[in-house]
Amino acid sequence: MRRQFHKVLLLLLLVLVRGSSSSGKAEEPGQPLEFFAQFGGSFFTSQSGLWVIPQVDPNTGQVTFSPTLLTTSLTKTGRLFAGFRYFFNHNHALEASYSYSPNDLLEHRSLTGSVFKNDIHASTLAFNYVRYMRRGSRWRPFITGGLGFVYFRGLDPPSKTTFTVNFGGGADIPLTERVSIRLEYRDFVMGHPKVVSAFPGGVTHNQVPSVGFVFKF
């Protein structure tokens, strides 16, 4: 994971340097800093794996091990998403963002049919490179990618922080010189939060469609 982190970070830095070196060819933006606030959905993919549960026979005292399919999932919920973008020119920008979603982490055991629920809260801090496409129309499409961390509060142990990579795209629709509407979709890729230490975990995608407003300074 650490080696992959370094590769992604190096790639983002190379793209940023290349974009900054060509900034003299593009018109400088009138408002290099913007604040955005968006609201949308938060959809996590589930994970399943075999978990061996020890059981004791009350008559003989013999211990047997019964495998059960353990599935964990996070409920669909809303997400608040806000942050800042700094523009080097009309096509290249850096972004710092924070997002929050309240979720229920559900654990389903196929052996007993029982379902356990944990109230958790997911907070995400991310840093992205943003590349806007060619100008010339009312819509300003862009693509983005970045790195960050997700903090899950409410697990047992009480909390967990995991590394995340995100990518996506969207479009700005200007309303005035300083205000725009933003439509966006992102996919945050991270390690799945574990309910029990024996659970195999795996990779989870947090898919986030959102819409909101952009305010330029």
N, C-alpha and C positions, 0 to 999 in steps of 0.2 A: 504493500500500500504506500509506503514512504517513497519508493522508487517511482511509482506512478504519479504521486503528488509532485515530485520534482520535475518529471517530464511535462506534466500539464502546465505547471508554473512557468517553466522555461519557454514553452510554446506561446503562452499568453504574453510574456515579456517580449519575445521576438516580434509578434504581431503588433504590439504596442509601439515598439521602437520603429518598426517599418512605417506604421501609420503616422507617427510623430515626425519622422524625417520628411514625409511628403506633405506636411501641413502647410508649407509655404505655397503650394500649388492650389490650395483651396481657400475660399473666402472665409475669413474669421467670423465666428458667430457674434451677433450683437449681445446676447446674454449667455455667457459661458457656463453659468451655474443654474441648475433647476432642481426643484423639489417635487416629488411625486407621491401621491397617496392613492392606493388601489384596494379593491375588495374583490374577492372571488372564491372559488372552491378550493378544497384541499383533499386530494384523493391519493391515499397510500395503497400500494400493492401489498398483498398478504404473503406470508411465508408458511410452509408446512415442512414437517420433518418427524422422524420416528423418535420417540422418547420412551426409554425403558423405566417402568415403575415397579419398584420392589413391593411385593405383597406377602403378608405373613398369614399362614393358615392358623386360625385360633385353636384348632383341635390338635394339630400335630406340631405346631411351631415351625413348620418348614417354610423357608423363604423361596418364593418363586418370582421370576421377573417377567412381566407382561409388557410387550411393546404396544404403544398406542400412537396413533397419528395425532400430533399436536399442531394445530393451526393457529397462528396469531394474525390479527388484522387490526387496523386502525379505522375507526368509523369515519365516514364522509362528513365534512364540516366546512365552515367558512374560514377564510384566512384574510387577515389584514396585512398589507404589504406597503412599505414606505421607504423612502431613501432619497439620496442626492445623486445627480450626475454632473460631472465636470467635463466640458467640451474643450478639446484642443482645437478643433475646427468643426465644420458642419458634419463631418463624416465619422469622427473618432471621439469617443468619450470613455471616461472611467466612472464606475458607479459603486457606491456603498449602500447596502440595503439591510433592512430588518423586517422580518415577517413573523407572525404569531398565529397559531391555530389551536383551539382547545379540542382534544380528541379523547375517545374512549378506546383503550387497548383491550381487545377481546381475545380470550384464550379458549379454544375449543378442544376438548379431549374426546377422541372417537371411542375409546374403550368404555368410558362411563357416560358419554353423552353430555357431560357437564360443560358449562360455559362460565368463565370467570371474567369479570370486567374491572379494569383499572382506569381511573380518571387521570389522564396525563395532559401536559401542555407542551407543545413543540414551539421553540423559539429558534429562528434561523438568522445568522449573521453571515452575509456574503459580500464578496468583492468581485466585480465583473468588468470585463472589457465589452464595449458596445460599438458595433459597426453599423452605421446608417447607410442605406443604399442610395443610389443616384437621386438627386432632387429633380423637380420638374413637374410634380403632380401634387394634388392636395394632400394625399396620403404620404407619410414618410416612414417606410418600412425599415426595420432594423433586425439584426441578429445579435445574440449576446452569449457569453460563456464566462464562467468564473468558478471560484473556490470559496469555501466557507465552512461553518460549523453549525450543527444542530444540537440544541440542548433540550433533552427530554426530562421534564420534571414530573414526578409522581410515580416513578417506577420503584421496584424493590430489587436492588438498592435504590435509595430515594431519587437519584438522578443519574443521567448518563449524557456525555457529550461525544458526538461522533462527527467525523470529517465528511464533507459533502462536496460533490461537483454538480454544477447546474449548467444547463444550456436551454436556449429557447429563442423566441423571436416575437415580434409584434409590429405595431404601427402607431404613429402619432397622427391625430387629426386636428390641425390648428383651428381654434375658435377665434382667437385674437392673436396679436403679436406675442403676448406673454402667457396665454392659457391654451392648453390643448387637452384633448381626450386621448387616453392611451388604451389600446387593446393589446393584450399580451398573453403568451402561454410559456410556461417554464416547466422543466423536469428536473427535480432535485434527486440525485442518486446518492444513497447513503447505506450504511449498515443497518439492518433491521434491528429495532430494539428488542432485547430478550426479556421474556417474563421469568424464565428460570435459566440458571447457568448452563444446564445440560442441553438447552435447545440449540440446534445448529446455527441459527441466525440466518445469514445470507444477505443479499443485496435487495434493497427496497427502493422503489421509485415513488416520489411524491410529485404528482402531476398537479400543476397550479394554473388554471386559467383565471384571468383577472381583467378588470376594467376600472379606470379611475381618471384622475385629473393630474395635469402637469402644470407647474407654475414656474416661469422663468424669471431670473433675477438680472 
